[in-house]
């Protein structure tokens, strides 16, 4: 692939529709360090450093209604004219390692809608609510779509990877779930920008859960000048998803006003790079490399280069 073809690649995918985007994501999973993959990711990274699509991470315990909420957000965003992609991280099949497709069945995109794309990705052995391939996929999708919804596997108190990949984290809890005390523990409650009590139509139980949630997030100081917004909603009620999107838009505007979006995404790139080296080469690999650069181009190209350096003298998995 020559330089001109690389520059046109993201534009080609926008014109190619769902099949082209699906094929590109499959290529990134199968051959992440191929020249074509690195060229595509490099261009997508540059487009999304301070611009590109908004990335919302939707997380919370199993059964809280993340898929229902994701589907409602998808419909509301499409109704407002936004191009939307959904990346649903599913539990993995023990036999094949592939996604069990539970979320993909609950969050469906209209077949004829070229501006709506939904994909499942298997978590495999990865803890943290996401998959190893999630960050490259998010990087590409935010260069192609106005809004990227990332739904994690059900998480507990410490699985906070979504905070390293999303612009805005939405944490979901449900009424009468017995989680009030769990909110108080450090970990999951420290990562959201928006906290949502789902199934608000349950009345008094939802009101108690919202009060507990506000008390819990109030224990942490505002992050970068943003105080966590807490709301209760029933995803299927008219206007509920629109209210949540408006809050997410407010957080994105807050990041841009503080010139923090590019810095946040650059930090996420460095964190992904560090975790990739740690996964392949262990702490010995990180120690050999020394401090990672404070500023860099595409973390994907950087990873390929660093692996070349580590190929001599450090065994993978050390």
C-alpha beads as a LAMMPS data file, in Angstrom:
LAMMPS data file: protein, C-alpha beads

318 atoms
317 bonds

1 atom types
1 bond types

-500.0 500.0 xlo xhi
-500.0 500.0 ylo yhi
-500.0 500.0 zlo zhi

Masses

1 110.0

Atoms # bond

1 1 1 0.000 0.000 0.000
2 1 1 1.518 3.367 -0.974
3 1 1 1.186 6.589 1.009
4 1 1 -1.681 7.951 -1.092
5 1 1 -3.690 4.742 -0.672
6 1 1 -3.120 4.901 3.093
7 1 1 -4.376 8.491 3.214
8 1 1 -7.552 7.538 1.381
9 1 1 -8.268 4.393 3.392
10 1 1 -10.548 5.825 6.120
11 1 1 -12.479 7.765 3.478
12 1 1 -12.899 4.565 1.472
13 1 1 -14.319 2.763 4.498
14 1 1 -16.864 5.530 5.054
15 1 1 -18.093 4.989 1.519
16 1 1 -17.884 1.195 1.666
17 1 1 -20.632 0.650 4.224
18 1 1 -21.002 -1.997 6.902
19 1 1 -19.340 -4.822 4.981
20 1 1 -16.183 -2.773 4.445
21 1 1 -16.011 -1.732 8.104
22 1 1 -16.556 -5.324 9.278
23 1 1 -13.806 -6.563 6.941
24 1 1 -11.408 -3.889 8.210
25 1 1 -12.061 -4.808 11.851
26 1 1 -11.532 -8.485 11.052
27 1 1 -8.213 -7.600 9.415
28 1 1 -7.135 -5.661 12.511
29 1 1 -7.915 -8.652 14.729
30 1 1 -6.183 -11.232 12.528
31 1 1 -3.173 -9.228 11.315
32 1 1 -2.771 -6.234 13.638
33 1 1 0.862 -5.582 12.686
34 1 1 0.527 -5.942 8.924
35 1 1 1.611 -2.850 6.976
36 1 1 -1.944 -2.153 5.816
37 1 1 -3.292 -2.481 9.376
38 1 1 -0.715 -0.098 10.820
39 1 1 -1.317 2.416 8.030
40 1 1 -5.073 2.339 8.639
41 1 1 -4.734 2.615 12.414
42 1 1 -2.167 5.381 12.055
43 1 1 -4.526 7.468 9.961
44 1 1 -7.466 6.733 12.249
45 1 1 -5.369 7.718 15.272
46 1 1 -4.428 11.053 13.737
47 1 1 -8.041 11.809 12.821
48 1 1 -9.224 11.020 16.334
49 1 1 -6.528 12.695 18.430
50 1 1 -8.682 15.729 19.186
51 1 1 -11.627 15.147 16.861
52 1 1 -13.489 12.265 15.332
53 1 1 -16.422 10.581 16.974
54 1 1 -17.450 10.673 20.620
55 1 1 -16.801 7.435 22.540
56 1 1 -19.228 6.447 25.311
57 1 1 -18.345 3.506 27.544
58 1 1 -21.370 1.789 29.099
59 1 1 -20.558 -0.453 32.043
60 1 1 -22.114 -1.976 35.146
61 1 1 -23.025 -5.306 36.766
62 1 1 -24.584 -8.170 34.774
63 1 1 -28.335 -7.841 34.280
64 1 1 -28.444 -4.109 34.945
65 1 1 -29.857 -3.359 31.479
66 1 1 -26.751 -2.193 29.616
67 1 1 -27.898 -3.680 26.321
68 1 1 -31.356 -2.140 26.599
69 1 1 -29.814 1.232 27.368
70 1 1 -27.320 0.871 24.516
71 1 1 -30.148 0.102 22.107
72 1 1 -32.093 3.138 23.296
73 1 1 -29.028 5.388 22.909
74 1 1 -28.496 3.999 19.403
75 1 1 -32.043 4.878 18.369
76 1 1 -31.933 8.336 19.941
77 1 1 -28.611 9.177 18.307
78 1 1 -29.776 7.993 14.892
79 1 1 -32.970 10.025 15.280
80 1 1 -30.791 13.110 15.740
81 1 1 -28.865 12.316 12.566
82 1 1 -25.649 10.969 14.083
83 1 1 -23.740 8.100 12.492
84 1 1 -23.420 5.454 15.216
85 1 1 -21.269 2.387 15.860
86 1 1 -21.764 -0.089 18.716
87 1 1 -18.990 -2.347 19.987
88 1 1 -20.495 -4.936 22.331
89 1 1 -17.999 -6.967 24.352
90 1 1 -19.527 -10.370 25.020
91 1 1 -18.570 -13.299 27.235
92 1 1 -16.543 -15.920 25.369
93 1 1 -17.464 -19.405 24.282
94 1 1 -15.411 -22.003 26.194
95 1 1 -15.083 -24.083 23.021
96 1 1 -14.322 -21.577 20.300
97 1 1 -13.198 -18.525 22.254
98 1 1 -15.631 -16.454 20.194
99 1 1 -18.337 -14.106 21.410
100 1 1 -21.562 -15.663 22.658
101 1 1 -23.413 -12.872 20.836
102 1 1 -25.884 -12.125 23.604
103 1 1 -25.516 -8.358 23.254
104 1 1 -25.449 -8.539 19.456
105 1 1 -28.892 -10.148 19.526
106 1 1 -30.295 -7.477 21.851
107 1 1 -28.749 -4.499 20.061
108 1 1 -29.594 -4.844 16.395
109 1 1 -29.005 -2.312 13.650
110 1 1 -31.518 -1.856 10.845
111 1 1 -30.233 -3.787 7.836
112 1 1 -30.736 -0.905 5.428
113 1 1 -29.208 1.779 7.641
114 1 1 -25.695 2.443 6.316
115 1 1 -24.996 4.905 9.118
116 1 1 -25.439 2.367 11.911
117 1 1 -22.976 -0.444 12.668
118 1 1 -23.034 -3.069 15.460
119 1 1 -20.290 -5.580 16.190
120 1 1 -19.673 -8.126 18.954
121 1 1 -16.201 -8.875 20.258
122 1 1 -15.242 -11.722 22.583
123 1 1 -13.636 -10.834 25.909
124 1 1 -11.785 -14.178 25.850
125 1 1 -9.500 -14.426 28.909
126 1 1 -9.246 -10.660 29.354
127 1 1 -10.474 -9.256 32.655
128 1 1 -11.600 -5.672 32.924
129 1 1 -14.808 -5.831 30.917
130 1 1 -13.206 -5.344 27.478
131 1 1 -11.180 -7.311 24.925
132 1 1 -7.549 -7.015 23.857
133 1 1 -8.655 -5.861 20.401
134 1 1 -11.088 -3.260 21.711
135 1 1 -8.805 -0.211 21.628
136 1 1 -7.706 -0.590 17.979
137 1 1 -11.357 -1.165 17.031
138 1 1 -12.486 1.930 18.957
139 1 1 -9.730 3.989 17.340
140 1 1 -10.957 3.020 13.874
141 1 1 -14.666 3.391 14.654
142 1 1 -14.327 6.888 16.105
143 1 1 -12.665 7.952 12.833
144 1 1 -15.668 6.622 10.899
145 1 1 -18.700 7.460 13.066
146 1 1 -20.036 10.417 15.041
147 1 1 -20.756 8.305 18.107
148 1 1 -19.219 5.022 19.300
149 1 1 -21.057 3.114 22.048
150 1 1 -18.848 0.571 23.834
151 1 1 -20.777 -1.876 26.003
152 1 1 -18.621 -3.895 28.384
153 1 1 -19.102 -7.350 29.798
154 1 1 -20.815 -7.154 33.200
155 1 1 -18.265 -5.854 35.691
156 1 1 -17.790 -5.752 39.449
157 1 1 -15.755 -3.501 41.708
158 1 1 -12.357 -3.347 39.997
159 1 1 -12.825 -3.896 36.245
160 1 1 -12.186 -0.385 35.031
161 1 1 -10.544 -0.806 31.611
162 1 1 -13.326 1.159 29.939
163 1 1 -11.995 4.349 31.537
164 1 1 -8.810 3.882 29.478
165 1 1 -10.685 3.771 26.180
166 1 1 -13.800 5.974 26.374
167 1 1 -14.225 9.742 26.408
168 1 1 -17.192 9.467 28.748
169 1 1 -17.964 6.526 31.058
170 1 1 -21.572 5.724 31.947
171 1 1 -21.921 3.435 34.967
172 1 1 -25.262 1.657 35.374
173 1 1 -26.836 0.226 38.526
174 1 1 -30.329 -1.040 39.190
175 1 1 -32.744 -0.589 42.094
176 1 1 -32.977 -3.150 44.913
177 1 1 -29.817 -4.905 43.752
178 1 1 -28.046 -4.869 47.116
179 1 1 -25.198 -2.830 45.615
180 1 1 -25.475 0.255 47.819
181 1 1 -22.565 -0.745 50.057
182 1 1 -20.537 -1.906 47.057
183 1 1 -20.758 1.599 45.573
184 1 1 -18.730 2.878 48.493
185 1 1 -15.694 0.739 47.670
186 1 1 -12.855 2.273 45.688
187 1 1 -12.671 1.068 42.104
188 1 1 -15.648 1.042 39.802
189 1 1 -17.386 4.024 41.436
190 1 1 -14.350 6.242 40.767
191 1 1 -14.409 5.905 36.978
192 1 1 -17.804 7.189 35.752
193 1 1 -18.567 10.639 34.446
194 1 1 -22.277 9.789 34.478
195 1 1 -23.955 7.337 36.868
196 1 1 -27.354 5.944 35.910
197 1 1 -29.959 4.109 37.947
198 1 1 -31.773 1.968 35.392
199 1 1 -35.368 0.778 35.648
200 1 1 -36.457 4.041 37.247
201 1 1 -40.069 2.993 36.773
202 1 1 -39.668 0.854 39.929
203 1 1 -40.454 3.958 41.950
204 1 1 -39.299 4.124 45.575
205 1 1 -36.586 1.492 45.086
206 1 1 -35.103 3.552 42.252
207 1 1 -35.210 6.699 44.377
208 1 1 -33.311 4.947 47.192
209 1 1 -30.737 3.609 44.737
210 1 1 -30.238 7.098 43.280
211 1 1 -29.724 8.553 46.765
212 1 1 -27.160 5.828 47.573
213 1 1 -25.395 6.454 44.278
214 1 1 -25.170 10.209 44.847
215 1 1 -23.748 9.601 48.304
216 1 1 -21.157 7.187 46.922
217 1 1 -19.870 9.352 44.084
218 1 1 -19.836 12.328 46.428
219 1 1 -16.988 10.667 48.332
220 1 1 -14.627 11.309 45.416
221 1 1 -13.529 14.825 44.408
222 1 1 -14.479 16.104 40.928
223 1 1 -12.247 14.700 38.204
224 1 1 -10.686 17.399 36.024
225 1 1 -13.350 19.826 37.165
226 1 1 -16.265 17.518 36.304
227 1 1 -18.673 16.388 39.021
228 1 1 -20.295 13.028 38.318
229 1 1 -23.863 13.454 37.062
230 1 1 -26.335 11.017 38.662
231 1 1 -29.724 10.319 37.099
232 1 1 -32.453 7.697 37.183
233 1 1 -34.185 6.661 33.978
234 1 1 -36.166 3.914 32.320
235 1 1 -34.507 3.346 28.941
236 1 1 -37.747 2.700 27.076
237 1 1 -39.481 5.877 28.258
238 1 1 -39.750 8.660 25.695
239 1 1 -36.883 11.100 25.939
240 1 1 -34.853 9.114 28.495
241 1 1 -32.023 8.226 26.129
242 1 1 -32.012 11.778 24.789
243 1 1 -31.462 13.123 28.308
244 1 1 -28.513 10.794 28.761
245 1 1 -27.006 11.772 25.405
246 1 1 -27.323 15.435 26.392
247 1 1 -25.349 14.762 29.576
248 1 1 -22.683 12.938 27.589
249 1 1 -22.512 15.861 25.163
250 1 1 -22.039 18.205 28.127
251 1 1 -19.098 16.152 29.353
252 1 1 -17.512 16.131 25.897
253 1 1 -17.960 19.915 25.694
254 1 1 -16.313 20.186 29.115
255 1 1 -13.276 18.255 27.857
256 1 1 -13.002 20.417 24.763
257 1 1 -13.355 23.659 26.707
258 1 1 -10.413 22.598 28.866
259 1 1 -8.436 21.386 25.830
260 1 1 -8.363 18.019 27.587
261 1 1 -9.740 15.672 24.926
262 1 1 -6.499 15.267 22.974
263 1 1 -4.489 14.822 26.174
264 1 1 -6.946 12.225 27.480
265 1 1 -6.826 10.230 24.265
266 1 1 -3.015 10.454 24.122
267 1 1 -2.866 9.153 27.693
268 1 1 -5.163 6.283 26.712
269 1 1 -2.826 5.437 23.837
270 1 1 0.178 5.299 26.160
271 1 1 -1.750 3.154 28.641
272 1 1 -2.778 0.726 25.894
273 1 1 0.825 0.535 24.710
274 1 1 2.074 -0.161 28.223
275 1 1 -0.513 -2.886 28.787
276 1 1 0.310 -4.504 25.439
277 1 1 4.033 -4.671 26.294
278 1 1 3.240 -5.943 29.782
279 1 1 0.968 -8.665 28.386
280 1 1 3.570 -9.876 25.865
281 1 1 6.841 -9.367 27.716
282 1 1 5.979 -8.891 31.380
283 1 1 7.640 -6.420 33.710
284 1 1 11.056 -7.364 32.378
285 1 1 10.036 -5.967 29.010
286 1 1 8.798 -2.703 30.522
287 1 1 11.983 -2.349 32.556
288 1 1 14.150 -2.876 29.486
289 1 1 12.270 -0.200 27.552
290 1 1 12.362 2.362 30.336
291 1 1 9.846 5.245 30.457
292 1 1 7.515 5.380 27.481
293 1 1 7.580 8.655 25.535
294 1 1 5.306 11.396 26.839
295 1 1 4.305 12.197 23.267
296 1 1 4.257 9.900 20.279
297 1 1 2.490 9.201 17.027
298 1 1 0.303 6.169 16.615
299 1 1 0.654 3.776 19.585
300 1 1 0.131 0.901 17.160
301 1 1 3.205 1.736 15.107
302 1 1 5.067 2.400 18.357
303 1 1 4.150 -1.083 19.584
304 1 1 5.488 -2.687 16.405
305 1 1 8.757 -0.795 16.816
306 1 1 9.114 -1.626 20.497
307 1 1 8.464 -5.287 19.823
308 1 1 11.331 -5.163 17.357
309 1 1 13.605 -3.842 20.104
310 1 1 12.381 -6.399 22.611
311 1 1 12.670 -9.288 20.157
312 1 1 16.327 -9.645 21.079
313 1 1 16.891 -10.457 24.709
314 1 1 13.431 -10.595 26.261
315 1 1 11.223 -13.596 25.789
316 1 1 7.483 -13.000 25.376
317 1 1 5.637 -13.696 28.613
318 1 1 8.684 -13.000 30.800

Bonds

1 1 1 2
2 1 2 3
3 1 3 4
4 1 4 5
5 1 5 6
6 1 6 7
7 1 7 8
8 1 8 9
9 1 9 10
10 1 10 11
11 1 11 12
12 1 12 13
13 1 13 14
14 1 14 15
15 1 15 16
16 1 16 17
17 1 17 18
18 1 18 19
19 1 19 20
20 1 20 21
21 1 21 22
22 1 22 23
23 1 23 24
24 1 24 25
25 1 25 26
26 1 26 27
27 1 27 28
28 1 28 29
29 1 29 30
30 1 30 31
31 1 31 32
32 1 32 33
33 1 33 34
34 1 34 35
35 1 35 36
36 1 36 37
37 1 37 38
38 1 38 39
39 1 39 40
40 1 40 41
41 1 41 42
42 1 42 43
43 1 43 44
44 1 44 45
45 1 45 46
46 1 46 47
47 1 47 48
48 1 48 49
49 1 49 50
50 1 50 51
51 1 51 52
52 1 52 53
53 1 53 54
54 1 54 55
55 1 55 56
56 1 56 57
57 1 57 58
58 1 58 59
59 1 59 60
60 1 60 61
61 1 61 62
62 1 62 63
63 1 63 64
64 1 64 65
65 1 65 66
66 1 66 67
67 1 67 68
68 1 68 69
69 1 69 70
70 1 70 71
71 1 71 72
72 1 72 73
73 1 73 74
74 1 74 75
75 1 75 76
76 1 76 77
77 1 77 78
78 1 78 79
79 1 79 80
80 1 80 81
81 1 81 82
82 1 82 83
83 1 83 84
84 1 84 85
85 1 85 86
86 1 86 87
87 1 87 88
88 1 88 89
89 1 89 90
90 1 90 91
91 1 91 92
92 1 92 93
93 1 93 94
94 1 94 95
95 1 95 96
96 1 96 97
97 1 97 98
98 1 98 99
99 1 99 100
100 1 100 101
101 1 101 102
102 1 102 103
103 1 103 104
104 1 104 105
105 1 105 106
106 1 106 107
107 1 107 108
108 1 108 109
109 1 109 110
110 1 110 111
111 1 111 112
112 1 112 113
113 1 113 114
114 1 114 115
115 1 115 116
116 1 116 117
117 1 117 118
118 1 118 119
119 1 119 120
120 1 120 121
121 1 121 122
122 1 122 123
123 1 123 124
124 1 124 125
125 1 125 126
126 1 126 127
127 1 127 128
128 1 128 129
129 1 129 130
130 1 130 131
131 1 131 132
132 1 132 133
133 1 133 134
134 1 134 135
135 1 135 136
136 1 136 137
137 1 137 138
138 1 138 139
139 1 139 140
140 1 140 141
141 1 141 142
142 1 142 143
143 1 143 144
144 1 144 145
145 1 145 146
146 1 146 147
147 1 147 148
148 1 148 149
149 1 149 150
150 1 150 151
151 1 151 152
152 1 152 153
153 1 153 154
154 1 154 155
155 1 155 156
156 1 156 157
157 1 157 158
158 1 158 159
159 1 159 160
160 1 160 161
161 1 161 162
162 1 162 163
163 1 163 164
164 1 164 165
165 1 165 166
166 1 166 167
167 1 167 168
168 1 168 169
169 1 169 170
170 1 170 171
171 1 171 172
172 1 172 173
173 1 173 174
174 1 174 175
175 1 175 176
176 1 176 177
177 1 177 178
178 1 178 179
179 1 179 180
180 1 180 181
181 1 181 182
182 1 182 183
183 1 183 184
184 1 184 185
185 1 185 186
186 1 186 187
187 1 187 188
188 1 188 189
189 1 189 190
190 1 190 191
191 1 191 192
192 1 192 193
193 1 193 194
194 1 194 195
195 1 195 196
196 1 196 197
197 1 197 198
198 1 198 199
199 1 199 200
200 1 200 201
201 1 201 202
202 1 202 203
203 1 203 204
204 1 204 205
205 1 205 206
206 1 206 207
207 1 207 208
208 1 208 209
209 1 209 210
210 1 210 211
211 1 211 212
212 1 212 213
213 1 213 214
214 1 214 215
215 1 215 216
216 1 216 217
217 1 217 218
218 1 218 219
219 1 219 220
220 1 220 221
221 1 221 222
222 1 222 223
223 1 223 224
224 1 224 225
225 1 225 226
226 1 226 227
227 1 227 228
228 1 228 229
229 1 229 230
230 1 230 231
231 1 231 232
232 1 232 233
233 1 233 234
234 1 234 235
235 1 235 236
236 1 236 237
237 1 237 238
238 1 238 239
239 1 239 240
240 1 240 241
241 1 241 242
242 1 242 243
243 1 243 244
244 1 244 245
245 1 245 246
246 1 246 247
247 1 247 248
248 1 248 249
249 1 249 250
250 1 250 251
251 1 251 252
252 1 252 253
253 1 253 254
254 1 254 255
255 1 255 256
256 1 256 257
257 1 257 258
258 1 258 259
259 1 259 260
260 1 260 261
261 1 261 262
262 1 262 263
263 1 263 264
264 1 264 265
265 1 265 266
266 1 266 267
267 1 267 268
268 1 268 269
269 1 269 270
270 1 270 271
271 1 271 272
272 1 272 273
273 1 273 274
274 1 274 275
275 1 275 276
276 1 276 277
277 1 277 278
278 1 278 279
279 1 279 280
280 1 280 281
281 1 281 282
282 1 282 283
283 1 283 284
284 1 284 285
285 1 285 286
286 1 286 287
287 1 287 288
288 1 288 289
289 1 289 290
290 1 290 291
291 1 291 292
292 1 292 293
293 1 293 294
294 1 294 295
295 1 295 296
296 1 296 297
297 1 297 298
298 1 298 299
299 1 299 300
300 1 300 301
301 1 301 302
302 1 302 303
303 1 303 304
304 1 304 305
305 1 305 306
306 1 306 307
307 1 307 308
308 1 308 309
309 1 309 310
310 1 310 311
311 1 311 312
312 1 312 313
313 1 313 314
314 1 314 315
315 1 315 316
316 1 316 317
317 1 317 318
